[in-house]
Amino acid sequence: MATATVSAMSRVPVSSFTSAERRSAHSPYGLPIVDSCMGCKLRNNNSFCMLSESATQEFDDLKHVSCYPEGAVVFLEGQSARGVYVVCQGRAKLTTTNADGKSMILKIAEPGTILGLHACISGKPYEVTVETLQPAQLAFVRREDFLRFLNQHPDACLQAAQHLARDCQSAYEVIRSIGLSHSVSEKLARLLLQWSSDARVVEGTIRLKLALTHEEMAQLIGTSRETVTRTLSEFRKQRVLEVHGSTLIIRNKAALENLVASN
């Protein structure tokens, strides 16, 4: 596990708001500040934010909203857990690093994801490093306040347990994908199929926005950037997919499925 100390500049976002300061605020990154959890659309999603009205109101009073630019470090692997962060807007990557400095992305956190939950509950240091992939708004709650909040609201406690279960399932899938795949082609095919699982098929093709670099894709499947670039090139030659800028077009999803099924 890589341990490090976060500098003040890397840890403190440019914009930080308490409950009283969030009214009609806008961040310097073009994100409108969500000033209240009560009307947030994430309450209707399958996320930690699906809380009762009373729990939502109390969480609203406890949180401190902050805005981060792209590439900002929220917390570091090995750092003492100060509290939890809920992703309100934007996306972040969760990475772990070995002693040689090699990193692996374990998960991409979407809006509604709670970060640092395991460390906060267990009292152990953060087990991953979290870095924003784009401008993001996060809501922070101190560890002591959050544990008291869970103790007082059974529905929030259940949501936290379900979130931990989803994290565990996600970890199983990462281990299965990397440990049991026979080739990089299979690993990359699994990743592309995972991304396309909720996408609409239009005239036999699937269009995806590539929000990750080849380096980040490599860190997700445990390989090198050069190998990802070469494998994508092979898929293009086989007319399985096309890449136009940040848009990836899957033209032969069945070929990817056959690649995964055959190994």
PyRosetta script that sets phi, psi and omega in degrees:
from pyrosetta import init, pose_from_sequence

init()
pose = pose_from_sequence("MATATVSAMSRVPVSSFTSAERRSAHSPYGLPIVDSCMGCKLRNNNSFCMLSESATQEFDDLKHVSCYPEGAVVFLEGQSARGVYVVCQGRAKLTTTNADGKSMILKIAEPGTILGLHACISGKPYEVTVETLQPAQLAFVRREDFLRFLNQHPDACLQAAQHLARDCQSAYEVIRSIGLSHSVSEKLARLLLQWSSDARVVEGTIRLKLALTHEEMAQLIGTSRETVTRTLSEFRKQRVLEVHGSTLIIRNKAALENLVASN")
pose.set_psi(1, 133.1)
pose.set_omega(1, 179.5)
pose.set_phi(2, -85.8)
pose.set_psi(2, 128.5)
pose.set_omega(2, 176.8)
pose.set_phi(3, -114.4)
pose.set_psi(3, 145.4)
pose.set_omega(3, -178.5)
pose.set_phi(4, -161.0)
pose.set_psi(4, 165.9)
pose.set_omega(4, 176.9)
pose.set_phi(5, -107.7)
pose.set_psi(5, 130.8)
pose.set_omega(5, -179.3)
pose.set_phi(6, -83.6)
pose.set_psi(6, 129.1)
pose.set_omega(6, 176.3)
pose.set_phi(7, -71.7)
pose.set_psi(7, 160.8)
pose.set_omega(7, -179.1)
pose.set_phi(8, -60.7)
pose.set_psi(8, -37.8)
pose.set_omega(8, -177.2)
pose.set_phi(9, -69.1)
pose.set_psi(9, -35.3)
pose.set_omega(9, -177.6)
pose.set_phi(10, -79.7)
pose.set_psi(10, -17.3)
pose.set_omega(10, -174.8)
pose.set_phi(11, -98.8)
pose.set_psi(11, -28.1)
pose.set_omega(11, -174.6)
pose.set_phi(12, -96.2)
pose.set_psi(12, 119.7)
pose.set_omega(12, 178.8)
pose.set_phi(13, -71.5)
pose.set_psi(13, 162.1)
pose.set_omega(13, 179.9)
pose.set_phi(14, -66.7)
pose.set_psi(14, -39.7)
pose.set_omega(14, -176.7)
pose.set_phi(15, -116.9)
pose.set_psi(15, 126.0)
pose.set_omega(15, 178.7)
pose.set_phi(16, -139.2)
pose.set_psi(16, 132.4)
pose.set_omega(16, -173.2)
pose.set_phi(17, -130.3)
pose.set_psi(17, 135.3)
pose.set_omega(17, 168.1)
pose.set_phi(18, -87.0)
pose.set_psi(18, 177.0)
pose.set_omega(18, -176.9)
pose.set_phi(19, -57.8)
pose.set_psi(19, -37.5)
pose.set_omega(19, -176.2)
pose.set_phi(20, -78.4)
pose.set_psi(20, -15.2)
pose.set_omega(20, -174.3)
pose.set_phi(21, -103.1)
pose.set_psi(21, 3.3)
pose.set_omega(21, -172.6)
pose.set_phi(22, -88.1)
pose.set_psi(22, -5.6)
pose.set_omega(22, -172.7)
pose.set_phi(23, -64.0)
pose.set_psi(23, 120.0)
pose.set_omega(23, 174.0)
pose.set_phi(24, 56.8)
pose.set_psi(24, 29.4)
pose.set_omega(24, -178.1)
pose.set_phi(25, -89.0)
pose.set_psi(25, 151.6)
pose.set_omega(25, 174.5)
pose.set_phi(26, -130.8)
pose.set_psi(26, 141.0)
pose.set_omega(26, -178.4)
pose.set_phi(27, -84.0)
pose.set_psi(27, 163.0)
pose.set_omega(27, 177.0)
pose.set_phi(28, -72.3)
pose.set_psi(28, -0.9)
pose.set_omega(28, -178.3)
pose.set_phi(29, -104.8)
pose.set_psi(29, 11.9)
pose.set_omega(29, 176.7)
pose.set_phi(30, 83.6)
pose.set_psi(30, 10.4)
pose.set_omega(30, 179.2)
pose.set_phi(31, -98.7)
pose.set_psi(31, 122.8)
pose.set_omega(31, 173.0)
pose.set_phi(32, -69.5)
pose.set_psi(32, 131.4)
pose.set_omega(32, -179.1)
pose.set_phi(33, -72.7)
pose.set_psi(33, 124.5)
pose.set_omega(33, 175.0)
pose.set_phi(34, -75.7)
pose.set_psi(34, 106.9)
pose.set_omega(34, -169.7)
pose.set_phi(35, -82.3)
pose.set_psi(35, -11.3)
pose.set_omega(35, -178.8)
pose.set_phi(36, -149.9)
pose.set_psi(36, 137.5)
pose.set_omega(36, 176.3)
pose.set_phi(37, -71.8)
pose.set_psi(37, -22.2)
pose.set_omega(37, -173.1)
pose.set_phi(38, -60.8)
pose.set_psi(38, -38.7)
pose.set_omega(38, -178.3)
pose.set_phi(39, -102.9)
pose.set_psi(39, 10.0)
pose.set_omega(39, -176.5)
pose.set_phi(40, -72.1)
pose.set_psi(40, 135.8)
pose.set_omega(40, -178.5)
pose.set_phi(41, -67.9)
pose.set_psi(41, -17.9)
pose.set_omega(41, 179.5)
pose.set_phi(42, -68.0)
pose.set_psi(42, -16.1)
pose.set_omega(42, 178.2)
pose.set_phi(43, -66.2)
pose.set_psi(43, -18.2)
pose.set_omega(43, -179.3)
pose.set_phi(44, -99.3)
pose.set_psi(44, 2.3)
pose.set_omega(44, -178.9)
pose.set_phi(45, -100.5)
pose.set_psi(45, 168.9)
pose.set_omega(45, 178.1)
pose.set_phi(46, -81.6)
pose.set_psi(46, 75.6)
pose.set_omega(46, -176.5)
pose.set_phi(47, -145.6)
pose.set_psi(47, 178.5)
pose.set_omega(47, 179.2)
pose.set_phi(48, -61.1)
pose.set_psi(48, -23.4)
pose.set_omega(48, -173.8)
pose.set_phi(49, -74.4)
pose.set_psi(49, -3.7)
pose.set_omega(49, 178.0)
pose.set_phi(50, -79.6)
pose.set_psi(50, 75.8)
pose.set_omega(50, -175.6)
pose.set_phi(51, -115.1)
pose.set_psi(51, 163.4)
pose.set_omega(51, 175.0)
pose.set_phi(52, -65.7)
pose.set_psi(52, 165.3)
pose.set_omega(52, -178.3)
pose.set_phi(53, -62.1)
pose.set_psi(53, -41.9)
pose.set_omega(53, -179.0)
pose.set_phi(54, -67.3)
pose.set_psi(54, -40.1)
pose.set_omega(54, 178.7)
pose.set_phi(55, -67.7)
pose.set_psi(55, -40.1)
pose.set_omega(55, 179.0)
pose.set_phi(56, -62.4)
pose.set_psi(56, -42.1)
pose.set_omega(56, 179.8)
pose.set_phi(57, -62.9)
pose.set_psi(57, -42.9)
pose.set_omega(57, -179.8)
pose.set_phi(58, -68.5)
pose.set_psi(58, -41.0)
pose.set_omega(58, 177.8)
pose.set_phi(59, -60.9)
pose.set_psi(59, -38.0)
pose.set_omega(59, 178.0)
pose.set_phi(60, -58.7)
pose.set_psi(60, -39.8)
pose.set_omega(60, -178.7)
pose.set_phi(61, -74.7)
pose.set_psi(61, -27.1)
pose.set_omega(61, -176.9)
pose.set_phi(62, -83.4)
pose.set_psi(62, -28.7)
pose.set_omega(62, -168.6)
pose.set_phi(63, -77.3)
pose.set_psi(63, 156.1)
pose.set_omega(63, 172.1)
pose.set_phi(64, -124.7)
pose.set_psi(64, 117.4)
pose.set_omega(64, -175.2)
pose.set_phi(65, -87.4)
pose.set_psi(65, 134.2)
pose.set_omega(65, 178.0)
pose.set_phi(66, -134.0)
pose.set_psi(66, 148.8)
pose.set_omega(66, 175.7)
pose.set_phi(67, -113.6)
pose.set_psi(67, 136.2)
pose.set_omega(67, -176.7)
pose.set_phi(68, -122.5)
pose.set_psi(68, 143.5)
pose.set_omega(68, 174.2)
pose.set_phi(69, -78.3)
pose.set_psi(69, 170.7)
pose.set_omega(69, 175.2)
pose.set_phi(70, -60.5)
pose.set_psi(70, 136.9)
pose.set_omega(70, 176.8)
pose.set_phi(71, 83.5)
pose.set_psi(71, 10.0)
pose.set_omega(71, 179.5)
pose.set_phi(72, -82.4)
pose.set_psi(72, 138.4)
pose.set_omega(72, 176.6)
pose.set_phi(73, -86.3)
pose.set_psi(73, 121.9)
pose.set_omega(73, 179.9)
pose.set_phi(74, -83.5)
pose.set_psi(74, -49.7)
pose.set_omega(74, 170.9)
pose.set_phi(75, -155.0)
pose.set_psi(75, 163.6)
pose.set_omega(75, -174.8)
pose.set_phi(76, -110.5)
pose.set_psi(76, 147.9)
pose.set_omega(76, 172.1)
pose.set_phi(77, -56.4)
pose.set_psi(77, 128.8)
pose.set_omega(77, -179.7)
pose.set_phi(78, 93.2)
pose.set_psi(78, -9.8)
pose.set_omega(78, 178.9)
pose.set_phi(79, -78.8)
pose.set_psi(79, 143.5)
pose.set_omega(79, 178.6)
pose.set_phi(80, -59.3)
pose.set_psi(80, 137.4)
pose.set_omega(80, -177.0)
pose.set_phi(81, -76.3)
pose.set_psi(81, 113.2)
pose.set_omega(81, 179.6)
pose.set_phi(82, -89.9)
pose.set_psi(82, -21.4)
pose.set_omega(82, -177.9)
pose.set_phi(83, 168.4)
pose.set_psi(83, -165.7)
pose.set_omega(83, -179.9)
pose.set_phi(84, -114.5)
pose.set_psi(84, 157.2)
pose.set_omega(84, 177.6)
pose.set_phi(85, -126.1)
pose.set_psi(85, 133.3)
pose.set_omega(85, 173.3)
pose.set_phi(86, -106.2)
pose.set_psi(86, 128.4)
pose.set_omega(86, 178.2)
pose.set_phi(87, -76.3)
pose.set_psi(87, 112.3)
pose.set_omega(87, 178.7)
pose.set_phi(88, -89.6)
pose.set_psi(88, -43.1)
pose.set_omega(88, 178.1)
pose.set_phi(89, -144.1)
pose.set_psi(89, 151.9)
pose.set_omega(89, 179.5)
pose.set_phi(90, 88.4)
pose.set_psi(90, -172.1)
pose.set_omega(90, -178.1)
pose.set_phi(91, -139.3)
pose.set_psi(91, 155.5)
pose.set_omega(91, 179.8)
pose.set_phi(92, -142.6)
pose.set_psi(92, 154.1)
pose.set_omega(92, 177.9)
pose.set_phi(93, -108.7)
pose.set_psi(93, 141.8)
pose.set_omega(93, 178.6)
pose.set_phi(94, -107.3)
pose.set_psi(94, 118.4)
pose.set_omega(94, -175.2)
pose.set_phi(95, -125.5)
pose.set_psi(95, 154.9)
pose.set_omega(95, 171.5)
pose.set_phi(96, -126.8)
pose.set_psi(96, 148.2)
pose.set_omega(96, -173.5)
pose.set_phi(97, -131.8)
pose.set_psi(97, 138.3)
pose.set_omega(97, 178.4)
pose.set_phi(98, -91.3)
pose.set_psi(98, -178.9)
pose.set_omega(98, -175.5)
pose.set_phi(99, -65.0)
pose.set_psi(99, -23.0)
pose.set_omega(99, 179.5)
pose.set_phi(100, -85.9)
pose.set_psi(100, -2.2)
pose.set_omega(100, 178.7)
pose.set_phi(101, 88.8)
pose.set_psi(101, 6.3)
pose.set_omega(101, 177.6)
pose.set_phi(102, -79.9)
pose.set_psi(102, 128.6)
pose.set_omega(102, -176.1)
pose.set_phi(103, -108.6)
pose.set_psi(103, 152.6)
pose.set_omega(103, 175.9)
pose.set_phi(104, -137.1)
pose.set_psi(104, 131.5)
pose.set_omega(104, 176.6)
pose.set_phi(105, -83.9)
pose.set_psi(105, 123.4)
pose.set_omega(105, -179.6)
pose.set_phi(106, -91.5)
pose.set_psi(106, -27.5)
pose.set_omega(106, -174.3)
pose.set_phi(107, -165.9)
pose.set_psi(107, 151.3)
pose.set_omega(107, 169.5)
pose.set_phi(108, -106.9)
pose.set_psi(108, 117.8)
pose.set_omega(108, -177.5)
pose.set_phi(109, -85.7)
pose.set_psi(109, 125.3)
pose.set_omega(109, 178.8)
pose.set_phi(110, -101.4)
pose.set_psi(110, 169.1)
pose.set_omega(110, 175.6)
pose.set_phi(111, -54.2)
pose.set_psi(111, 135.1)
pose.set_omega(111, -177.2)
pose.set_phi(112, 99.7)
pose.set_psi(112, -11.1)
pose.set_omega(112, 178.4)
pose.set_phi(113, -78.4)
pose.set_psi(113, 139.6)
pose.set_omega(113, 174.8)
pose.set_phi(114, -102.8)
pose.set_psi(114, 128.8)
pose.set_omega(114, -175.0)
pose.set_phi(115, -105.9)
pose.set_psi(115, 139.4)
pose.set_omega(115, 178.0)
pose.set_phi(116, 81.9)
pose.set_psi(116, 14.1)
pose.set_omega(116, -174.8)
pose.set_phi(117, -65.1)
pose.set_psi(117, -48.1)
pose.set_omega(117, -178.0)
pose.set_phi(118, -60.7)
pose.set_psi(118, -46.1)
pose.set_omega(118, -179.2)
pose.set_phi(119, -65.2)
pose.set_psi(119, -38.6)
pose.set_omega(119, -178.9)
pose.set_phi(120, -64.9)
pose.set_psi(120, -42.8)
pose.set_omega(120, -178.3)
pose.set_phi(121, -74.8)
pose.set_psi(121, -40.4)
pose.set_omega(121, -176.6)
pose.set_phi(122, -79.5)
pose.set_psi(122, -20.8)
pose.set_omega(122, -177.0)
pose.set_phi(123, 80.4)
pose.set_psi(123, 8.9)
pose.set_omega(123, 178.9)
pose.set_phi(124, -94.1)
pose.set_psi(124, 166.3)
pose.set_omega(124, 179.0)
pose.set_phi(125, -63.6)
pose.set_psi(125, 159.0)
pose.set_omega(125, 174.5)
pose.set_phi(126, -55.9)
pose.set_psi(126, 133.6)
pose.set_omega(126, -176.9)
pose.set_phi(127, -90.9)
pose.set_psi(127, -6.5)
pose.set_omega(127, -179.4)
pose.set_phi(128, -139.1)
pose.set_psi(128, 165.9)
pose.set_omega(128, 170.1)
pose.set_phi(129, -100.7)
pose.set_psi(129, 136.7)
pose.set_omega(129, 178.9)
pose.set_phi(130, -114.8)
pose.set_psi(130, 126.8)
pose.set_omega(130, 179.7)
pose.set_phi(131, -133.8)
pose.set_psi(131, 135.5)
pose.set_omega(131, -178.4)
pose.set_phi(132, -71.5)
pose.set_psi(132, 141.1)
pose.set_omega(132, 177.3)
pose.set_phi(133, -94.1)
pose.set_psi(133, -15.3)
pose.set_omega(133, -179.8)
pose.set_phi(134, -159.5)
pose.set_psi(134, 169.0)
pose.set_omega(134, 176.2)
pose.set_phi(135, -51.7)
pose.set_psi(135, 134.2)
pose.set_omega(135, -172.2)
pose.set_phi(136, -142.0)
pose.set_psi(136, 152.7)
pose.set_omega(136, 172.9)
pose.set_phi(137, -114.2)
pose.set_psi(137, 126.3)
pose.set_omega(137, -179.9)
pose.set_phi(138, -123.4)
pose.set_psi(138, 146.4)
pose.set_omega(138, 175.7)
pose.set_phi(139, -109.7)
pose.set_psi(139, 122.4)
pose.set_omega(139, -177.3)
pose.set_phi(140, -105.3)
pose.set_psi(140, 137.2)
pose.set_omega(140, 174.1)
pose.set_phi(141, -129.8)
pose.set_psi(141, 128.8)
pose.set_omega(141, 179.9)
pose.set_phi(142, -60.4)
pose.set_psi(142, 148.7)
pose.set_omega(142, -175.5)
pose.set_phi(143, -56.0)
pose.set_psi(143, -47.8)
pose.set_omega(143, -178.1)
pose.set_phi(144, -61.3)
pose.set_psi(144, -42.4)
pose.set_omega(144, 179.3)
pose.set_phi(145, -66.7)
pose.set_psi(145, -39.2)
pose.set_omega(145, -177.1)
pose.set_phi(146, -68.5)
pose.set_psi(146, -42.6)
pose.set_omega(146, 179.5)
pose.set_phi(147, -64.2)
pose.set_psi(147, -38.5)
pose.set_omega(147, 176.8)
pose.set_phi(148, -66.9)
pose.set_psi(148, -37.6)
pose.set_omega(148, 178.0)
pose.set_phi(149, -61.7)
pose.set_psi(149, -44.4)
pose.set_omega(149, 178.4)
pose.set_phi(150, -64.2)
pose.set_psi(150, -38.4)
pose.set_omega(150, -179.2)
pose.set_phi(151, -66.0)
pose.set_psi(151, -30.3)
pose.set_omega(151, -176.0)
pose.set_phi(152, -92.4)
pose.set_psi(152, -15.3)
pose.set_omega(152, -175.6)
pose.set_phi(153, -129.2)
pose.set_psi(153, 98.9)
pose.set_omega(153, -178.8)
pose.set_phi(154, -57.6)
pose.set_psi(154, -35.4)
pose.set_omega(154, -179.6)
pose.set_phi(155, -66.3)
pose.set_psi(155, -36.5)
pose.set_omega(155, 177.0)
pose.set_phi(156, -68.5)
pose.set_psi(156, -38.0)
pose.set_omega(156, 177.4)
pose.set_phi(157, -62.3)
pose.set_psi(157, -41.2)
pose.set_omega(157, 178.2)
pose.set_phi(158, -65.2)
pose.set_psi(158, -42.3)
pose.set_omega(158, 178.2)
pose.set_phi(159, -61.6)
pose.set_psi(159, -40.3)
pose.set_omega(159, 178.3)
pose.set_phi(160, -63.6)
pose.set_psi(160, -41.6)
pose.set_omega(160, 178.4)
pose.set_phi(161, -63.6)
pose.set_psi(161, -42.1)
pose.set_omega(161, 178.7)
pose.set_phi(162, -66.0)
pose.set_psi(162, -35.5)
pose.set_omega(162, 178.2)
pose.set_phi(163, -65.5)
pose.set_psi(163, -42.7)
pose.set_omega(163, 177.4)
pose.set_phi(164, -63.1)
pose.set_psi(164, -38.0)
pose.set_omega(164, 178.3)
pose.set_phi(165, -64.1)
pose.set_psi(165, -40.8)
pose.set_omega(165, 178.2)
pose.set_phi(166, -65.5)
pose.set_psi(166, -38.7)
pose.set_omega(166, 177.2)
pose.set_phi(167, -62.5)
pose.set_psi(167, -39.9)
pose.set_omega(167, 178.7)
pose.set_phi(168, -64.8)
pose.set_psi(168, -43.5)
pose.set_omega(168, 178.2)
pose.set_phi(169, -63.5)
pose.set_psi(169, -39.8)
pose.set_omega(169, 177.7)
pose.set_phi(170, -62.7)
pose.set_psi(170, -40.1)
pose.set_omega(170, 178.2)
pose.set_phi(171, -64.8)
pose.set_psi(171, -39.6)
pose.set_omega(171, 176.4)
pose.set_phi(172, -59.3)
pose.set_psi(172, -42.8)
pose.set_omega(172, -178.0)
pose.set_phi(173, -66.0)
pose.set_psi(173, -38.4)
pose.set_omega(173, 177.1)
pose.set_phi(174, -63.0)
pose.set_psi(174, -46.2)
pose.set_omega(174, -180.0)
pose.set_phi(175, -62.3)
pose.set_psi(175, -43.6)
pose.set_omega(175, -179.9)
pose.set_phi(176, -63.1)
pose.set_psi(176, -43.9)
pose.set_omega(176, -177.3)
pose.set_phi(177, -65.0)
pose.set_psi(177, -44.6)
pose.set_omega(177, -176.0)
pose.set_phi(178, -81.7)
pose.set_psi(178, -41.6)
pose.set_omega(178, -174.7)
pose.set_phi(179, -77.5)
pose.set_psi(179, -30.1)
pose.set_omega(179, -174.6)
pose.set_phi(180, -105.5)
pose.set_psi(180, -9.1)
pose.set_omega(180, 178.2)
pose.set_phi(181, -74.2)
pose.set_psi(181, 141.7)
pose.set_omega(181, -176.6)
pose.set_phi(182, -90.0)
pose.set_psi(182, -17.0)
pose.set_omega(182, -175.9)
pose.set_phi(183, -151.2)
pose.set_psi(183, 163.2)
pose.set_omega(183, 176.4)
pose.set_phi(184, -66.0)
pose.set_psi(184, -34.7)
pose.set_omega(184, 178.4)
pose.set_phi(185, -59.1)
pose.set_psi(185, -42.3)
pose.set_omega(185, 179.0)
pose.set_phi(186, -66.7)
pose.set_psi(186, -42.9)
pose.set_omega(186, 179.6)
pose.set_phi(187, -60.9)
pose.set_psi(187, -44.9)
pose.set_omega(187, -179.1)
pose.set_phi(188, -68.4)
pose.set_psi(188, -37.4)
pose.set_omega(188, 177.1)
pose.set_phi(189, -61.7)
pose.set_psi(189, -42.3)
pose.set_omega(189, 177.6)
pose.set_phi(190, -60.5)
pose.set_psi(190, -42.4)
pose.set_omega(190, -179.6)
pose.set_phi(191, -63.8)
pose.set_psi(191, -45.3)
pose.set_omega(191, -179.3)
pose.set_phi(192, -65.8)
pose.set_psi(192, -38.7)
pose.set_omega(192, 177.9)
pose.set_phi(193, -66.6)
pose.set_psi(193, -36.9)
pose.set_omega(193, 177.3)
pose.set_phi(194, -63.3)
pose.set_psi(194, -45.1)
pose.set_omega(194, 179.4)
pose.set_phi(195, -64.5)
pose.set_psi(195, -32.3)
pose.set_omega(195, -174.9)
pose.set_phi(196, -90.8)
pose.set_psi(196, 0.5)
pose.set_omega(196, -173.1)
pose.set_phi(197, -60.5)
pose.set_psi(197, -33.2)
pose.set_omega(197, -178.5)
pose.set_phi(198, -104.2)
pose.set_psi(198, 3.9)
pose.set_omega(198, -176.5)
pose.set_phi(199, -82.6)
pose.set_psi(199, 152.1)
pose.set_omega(199, 178.2)
pose.set_phi(200, -82.5)
pose.set_psi(200, 142.0)
pose.set_omega(200, 175.4)
pose.set_phi(201, -93.8)
pose.set_psi(201, 120.2)
pose.set_omega(201, -179.5)
pose.set_phi(202, -119.2)
pose.set_psi(202, 114.7)
pose.set_omega(202, -179.4)
pose.set_phi(203, 53.1)
pose.set_psi(203, 41.5)
pose.set_omega(203, 175.2)
pose.set_phi(204, 81.6)
pose.set_psi(204, 2.4)
pose.set_omega(204, -179.0)
pose.set_phi(205, -123.3)
pose.set_psi(205, 157.9)
pose.set_omega(205, 177.9)
pose.set_phi(206, -124.3)
pose.set_psi(206, 127.8)
pose.set_omega(206, 178.4)
pose.set_phi(207, -105.3)
pose.set_psi(207, 129.5)
pose.set_omega(207, 179.1)
pose.set_phi(208, -127.5)
pose.set_psi(208, 145.7)
pose.set_omega(208, 173.2)
pose.set_phi(209, -91.8)
pose.set_psi(209, 121.0)
pose.set_omega(209, 179.6)
pose.set_phi(210, -83.4)
pose.set_psi(210, 102.0)
pose.set_omega(210, -179.6)
pose.set_phi(211, -90.1)
pose.set_psi(211, -6.7)
pose.set_omega(211, -178.5)
pose.set_phi(212, -111.3)
pose.set_psi(212, 149.2)
pose.set_omega(212, 174.4)
pose.set_phi(213, -78.1)
pose.set_psi(213, 168.4)
pose.set_omega(213, 176.7)
pose.set_phi(214, -61.9)
pose.set_psi(214, -35.0)
pose.set_omega(214, 177.7)
pose.set_phi(215, -62.6)
pose.set_psi(215, -43.4)
pose.set_omega(215, -179.8)
pose.set_phi(216, -69.5)
pose.set_psi(216, -36.9)
pose.set_omega(216, 174.9)
pose.set_phi(217, -62.5)
pose.set_psi(217, -39.4)
pose.set_omega(217, 178.5)
pose.set_phi(218, -63.4)
pose.set_psi(218, -39.9)
pose.set_omega(218, 179.3)
pose.set_phi(219, -67.9)
pose.set_psi(219, -25.6)
pose.set_omega(219, 177.5)
pose.set_phi(220, -73.3)
pose.set_psi(220, -31.3)
pose.set_omega(220, -175.3)
pose.set_phi(221, -113.5)
pose.set_psi(221, 8.1)
pose.set_omega(221, 174.0)
pose.set_phi(222, 71.1)
pose.set_psi(222, 46.4)
pose.set_omega(222, 178.0)
pose.set_phi(223, -142.6)
pose.set_psi(223, -164.6)
pose.set_omega(223, -177.8)
pose.set_phi(224, -103.1)
pose.set_psi(224, 160.2)
pose.set_omega(224, 178.6)
pose.set_phi(225, -61.2)
pose.set_psi(225, -42.2)
pose.set_omega(225, -178.3)
pose.set_phi(226, -61.0)
pose.set_psi(226, -38.0)
pose.set_omega(226, -179.5)
pose.set_phi(227, -68.4)
pose.set_psi(227, -39.4)
pose.set_omega(227, 176.8)
pose.set_phi(228, -62.9)
pose.set_psi(228, -45.0)
pose.set_omega(228, 179.5)
pose.set_phi(229, -61.3)
pose.set_psi(229, -43.0)
pose.set_omega(229, -179.8)
pose.set_phi(230, -66.7)
pose.set_psi(230, -40.4)
pose.set_omega(230, -178.8)
pose.set_phi(231, -68.6)
pose.set_psi(231, -39.8)
pose.set_omega(231, 175.9)
pose.set_phi(232, -62.4)
pose.set_psi(232, -38.2)
pose.set_omega(232, 177.5)
pose.set_phi(233, -63.6)
pose.set_psi(233, -39.4)
pose.set_omega(233, 177.4)
pose.set_phi(234, -65.3)
pose.set_psi(234, -40.6)
pose.set_omega(234, 177.4)
pose.set_phi(235, -62.5)
pose.set_psi(235, -37.0)
pose.set_omega(235, 178.4)
pose.set_phi(236, -66.6)
pose.set_psi(236, -43.1)
pose.set_omega(236, 179.8)
pose.set_phi(237, -62.3)
pose.set_psi(237, -33.2)
pose.set_omega(237, 178.8)
pose.set_phi(238, -83.5)
pose.set_psi(238, 2.1)
pose.set_omega(238, 179.1)
pose.set_phi(239, 60.7)
pose.set_psi(239, 30.5)
pose.set_omega(239, 175.1)
pose.set_phi(240, -79.4)
pose.set_psi(240, -35.6)
pose.set_omega(240, -178.8)
pose.set_phi(241, -151.9)
pose.set_psi(241, 169.4)
pose.set_omega(241, 174.1)
pose.set_phi(242, -133.7)
pose.set_psi(242, 150.4)
pose.set_omega(242, 176.6)
pose.set_phi(243, -126.3)
pose.set_psi(243, 121.5)
pose.set_omega(243, 177.7)
pose.set_phi(244, -124.9)
pose.set_psi(244, 99.0)
pose.set_omega(244, -176.3)
pose.set_phi(245, 64.6)
pose.set_psi(245, -122.3)
pose.set_omega(245, 179.0)
pose.set_phi(246, -94.1)
pose.set_psi(246, 5.9)
pose.set_omega(246, -179.6)
pose.set_phi(247, -101.6)
pose.set_psi(247, 126.4)
pose.set_omega(247, 176.6)
pose.set_phi(248, -110.1)
pose.set_psi(248, 127.9)
pose.set_omega(248, -179.1)
pose.set_phi(249, -113.1)
pose.set_psi(249, 115.3)
pose.set_omega(249, 176.5)
pose.set_phi(250, -89.3)
pose.set_psi(250, 114.0)
pose.set_omega(250, -178.1)
pose.set_phi(251, -97.9)
pose.set_psi(251, -19.3)
pose.set_omega(251, -178.6)
pose.set_phi(252, -138.5)
pose.set_psi(252, 78.6)
pose.set_omega(252, -179.7)
pose.set_phi(253, -64.2)
pose.set_psi(253, -33.2)
pose.set_omega(253, -179.7)
pose.set_phi(254, -61.0)
pose.set_psi(254, -34.7)
pose.set_omega(254, 179.8)
pose.set_phi(255, -65.4)
pose.set_psi(255, -39.7)
pose.set_omega(255, 177.4)
pose.set_phi(256, -66.5)
pose.set_psi(256, -41.5)
pose.set_omega(256, 179.5)
pose.set_phi(257, -64.6)
pose.set_psi(257, -39.4)
pose.set_omega(257, 178.1)
pose.set_phi(258, -65.7)
pose.set_psi(258, -36.2)
pose.set_omega(258, 179.4)
pose.set_phi(259, -63.8)
pose.set_psi(259, -40.9)
pose.set_omega(259, 179.1)
pose.set_phi(260, -71.1)
pose.set_psi(260, -42.1)
pose.set_omega(260, -175.8)
pose.set_phi(261, -70.7)
pose.set_psi(261, -26.3)
pose.set_omega(261, -175.0)
pose.set_phi(262, -81.3)
pose.set_psi(262, -6.0)
pose.set_omega(262, -177.6)
pose.set_phi(263, -116.3)
pose.dump_pdb("model.pdb")
